[in-house]
Amino acid sequence: MASSLPLWFPDHPPIYDIQKSYMDNAEEGPFFDGAYPERTLPPKEKWVDFLGHKIMSPLGVPAGPLLNSKYIALASKLGFDVLTYKTIRSAAHETHSVPNMIYIDVNGQLPRNESTLHQTNKQPHDMEHLAVTNSFGMGCYDPKYLLKDIAKAKASLIDGQVLNVSVVGTQRPGEDFIKDFVKTALLAKEAGADIITVNFSCPNVGKHTEGSIYMDPKTSGDIATRIVKTIGDVPLVVKLGYMEDRARLTDVLTSIARAGARGVCGINTIGRKVTNASGAPALGVGRETSGICGGPIRSYGLEFVKNARDIIVTEALGLTLLGVGGVVKPEHFDEYLSAGADIAMSATGMMWNPYLAMRWHEMHNVIIYD
Ligand SMILES: Cc1cc2nc3c(=O)[nH]c(=O)nc-3n(C[C@H](O)[C@H](O)[C@H](O)COP(=O)(O)O)c2cc1C
């Protein structure tokens, strides 16, 4: 069956304008002027269980591309069923300045050695080659705005979809870092999150430890324990970064499962040095390293998911597994599901092709177009 879904990439720009600031994108975006294809909803007996919620499909968007309720509403209409509200903090926080996202010159998968990567101004000729780096610093609005906007995001979903709210703790002088994680998770609960994902793995938060907690099984377990105790019946997912060391991954997964976390999500972006044509840091001094995302990290994400699934089964951890990293074409969702993910998600891919989920639904014959 030929697709009657309109083409998006490369004819249309991404739904997030990389020339504009994060705030401008939040206020003016999402930049979507396409049609809303009609989705034929699967019968309820085909819905899948996700942490106690029945959802229509195992497709989602992880923390990042859905900046606020307008973006959540768009992704919901375009067939994503696990919608993640971008990472929130306990207080308003500045985003890094523009540029926040640039194309990088990587052909194929990201090299395993830690060589420096280079910026390119050329848009890739196809989705497979969509290679980007991002650095936002997890900026966010104040709690008053968030309470209202997260509730609005939730109200935009339909039956068979869930709202996942991503949270992180902030290190502030004289304040208890772990308490701030708990406070932020409570804010997410109060705002109406169906599921909460705690981010232990952002590579763009510089010297702070916010981004590297996932490398430490004990701290990961301690923070997860405190959050689980406080949020009660709202399931907690822990977001991890790529981890090559299987023994360490086993320890982290065991530790968060013991803490009462119900799920694990990986991977986050992979931190690498990126320079421009003159050899200077492409995102500016102070941001020498940034997170690589899109096509080149798919093999890393798949490796993570295979290892995590194996460990979850072998150690009988009972964790639900959310896979992300490099899903830029609809068939990549299937690669993740086959590798052992319960849920497969796309961040960069869905920004450059918001019809990604609809194309998957079409491939799986659960959608009919006029
Ligand atoms: C624009 C953008 C912003 C992101 N912001 C966050 C964030 O706030 N919190 C988080 O846990 N991950 C964030 N991520 C990481 C994604 O959730 C995902 O783990 C990563 O991009 C790999 O997936 P991808 O290859 O599909 O982009 C962000 C990614 C992108 C592209």
The ligand as an SDF file (V2000), in Angstrom:
LIG
                    3D

 31 33  0  0  0  0  0  0  0  0999 V2000
   16.2130   19.0590   21.8980 C   0  0  0  0  0  0  0  0  0  0  0  0
   16.5000   18.0060   22.9210 C   0  0  0  0  0  0  0  0  0  0  0  0
   16.3600   18.3060   24.2580 C   0  0  0  0  0  0  0  0  0  0  0  0
   16.5680   17.3170   25.2280 C   0  0  0  0  0  0  0  0  0  0  0  0
   16.3310   17.5940   26.5440 N   0  0  0  0  0  0  0  0  0  0  0  0
   16.3460   16.5930   27.4590 C   0  0  0  0  0  0  0  0  0  0  0  0
   15.9350   16.8220   28.8030 C   0  0  0  0  0  0  0  0  0  0  0  0
   15.5380   17.9280   29.1760 O   0  0  0  0  0  0  0  0  0  0  0  0
   15.9810   15.7720   29.6540 N   0  0  0  0  0  0  0  0  0  0  0  0
   16.3730   14.5120   29.2760 C   0  0  0  0  0  0  0  0  0  0  0  0
   16.3600   13.5830   30.0900 O   0  0  0  0  0  0  0  0  0  0  0  0
   16.7900   14.2830   28.0070 N   0  0  0  0  0  0  0  0  0  0  0  0
   16.7650   15.2730   27.0950 C   0  0  0  0  0  0  0  0  0  0  0  0
   17.1330   15.0180   25.8000 N   0  0  0  0  0  0  0  0  0  0  0  0
   17.6390   13.6870   25.4220 C   0  0  0  0  0  0  0  0  0  0  0  0
   16.5770   12.7980   24.7690 C   0  0  0  0  0  0  0  0  0  0  0  0
   15.5320   12.4970   25.6570 O   0  0  0  0  0  0  0  0  0  0  0  0
   17.1800   11.4830   24.2530 C   0  0  0  0  0  0  0  0  0  0  0  0
   17.6020   10.7300   25.3440 O   0  0  0  0  0  0  0  0  0  0  0  0
   18.3700   11.6940   23.3060 C   0  0  0  0  0  0  0  0  0  0  0  0
   18.1830   12.8260   22.4980 O   0  0  0  0  0  0  0  0  0  0  0  0
   18.6050   10.4920   22.4040 C   0  0  0  0  0  0  0  0  0  0  0  0
   17.4900   10.2660   21.5600 O   0  0  0  0  0  0  0  0  0  0  0  0
   17.4120   10.7440   20.0110 P   0  0  0  0  0  0  0  0  0  0  0  0
   18.5870   10.1740   19.3180 O   0  0  0  0  0  0  0  0  0  0  0  0
   16.0920   10.2020   19.5510 O   0  0  0  0  0  0  0  0  0  0  0  0
   17.4350   12.2250   20.0220 O   0  0  0  0  0  0  0  0  0  0  0  0
   16.9660   16.0120   24.8240 C   0  0  0  0  0  0  0  0  0  0  0  0
   17.1490   15.7380   23.4670 C   0  0  0  0  0  0  0  0  0  0  0  0
   16.9160   16.7100   22.5090 C   0  0  0  0  0  0  0  0  0  0  0  0
   17.0830   16.3710   21.0530 C   0  0  0  0  0  0  0  0  0  0  0  0
  1  2  1  0
  2  3  1  0
  2 30  2  0
  3  4  2  0
  4  5  1  0
  4 28  1  0
  5  6  2  0
  6  7  1  0
  6 13  1  0
  7  8  2  0
  7  9  1  0
  9 10  1  0
 10 11  2  0
 10 12  1  0
 12 13  2  0
 13 14  1  0
 14 15  1  0
 14 28  1  0
 15 16  1  0
 16 17  1  0
 16 18  1  0
 18 19  1  0
 18 20  1  0
 20 21  1  0
 20 22  1  0
 22 23  1  0
 23 24  1  0
 24 25  2  0
 24 26  1  0
 24 27  1  0
 28 29  2  0
 29 30  1  0
 30 31  1  0
M  END
$$$$
